[in-house]
Amino acid sequence: MRFFRVSGVHLKNRSTVQINMFPNLKLQIFRRGSHQNQLAKAVGIDETVLSKIIHGYRDPTATQRELLAAYLDVDEVWLF
């Protein structure tokens, strides 16, 4: 299976567009002055999994949403 990248949008076989990014999550990490690896360790999520969540390759589980929102001290609905 081939993937194509066009201006930040991933195309799979040029027919499926994947845009599930969470810009508020990335913004809140930046605002706290944290790094992805620090956040992953703090909430007990694998760094690779967190990266995939942030960049839209994976949806977070309900537990992961709760943990991330609590650690970043923001509303879960706003974050995701």
Buried (B, 14 or more C-beta within 10 A) or exposed (E): EEEEEEEEEBBEEEEEEEEEBBEBBEEBBEEBEBEBEEBBEEBEBEBEBBBBBBBBBBEBEEEBBEBBBEBBEBEBEEBB
